[in-house]
Amino acid sequence: MDNLYKRLTRKKIAESVIALGHEITFMIQGPMGSGKSALKDDLQAAFPDYRAVYIDMTQISDSGDFQIPAVDHTSRTSSFYPNEMLGVHMDTPSIIMFDELGKRQDLINTILPVLNDRRWGNRYFHPKTIVLAQRTWVICSRITNGIA
């Protein structure tokens, strides 16, 4: 069971994201204090010209923090205007980190297009944009009716 998860150093994870982050989205998991959130600093140092977008998912109240409806009355259709913080409108490379994603399961469907397709609605992020998310492992000890 101990070998179920491969343990990587923060440096190795940063190297992997630097090499492949433009092509795939990374989900980083680990215990509290393992450097998951600090990974954004490593990436910012490697890509100083990229716009850093750090989103603490515990501070997001609902999907309205990411988007608002945009109604086209002529065509009777709607879309969403993305929040400026995502930087979709800027067409510059970004590093987008969704911190503490595991604590907001109710918002995963809202951000799936960013994680999977690197887009918000019908607007795609710059092709060099790096997207990653992180969640904390919850480590529990086994409780066995008072018997250790």
C-alpha positions, 0 to 999 in steps of 0.5 A: 500500500505504501507504493500506491502513490509515487512520491516526487520532490517539488523540484521534480514536479516543477521540472515536469510542469516546465517540460510538459505544462504547455500540453497537459494539465497537472493535478498535484496532490500531497499532504499539507506543507509539502510545497504544492502551493509554492510550486507557483513560485518555481514556475514563475521563476522559470517563466518570468514573462508569464502572467501568474494567476493564483486562484484560492478555491476556498475564497470562491463563493460560486461559479458567478465568481468566474463568469457572468451571463452574456445574452445576445437578444438578436440571436436569442443565445447566451454565453458567459463573460469570463472573469478578468482574473483568468486573463482569457482576453489578454492572449498572453501566456499565463500560469494558472493555479487552482489552489485547494481544488479538492475543497470545492468539489461543487465547482469542478464542473465549472472549471473543467473546460479550463483544466481539460481544454484550456478554454473558458466558454468559446475563448481559448487561453494562449497556447503556451499557458500552463494550467495546474491544480492542487489538492491536499491529502487528508491523512487519517489514522486507523481507529479500531475500537480502542485496540491499537 
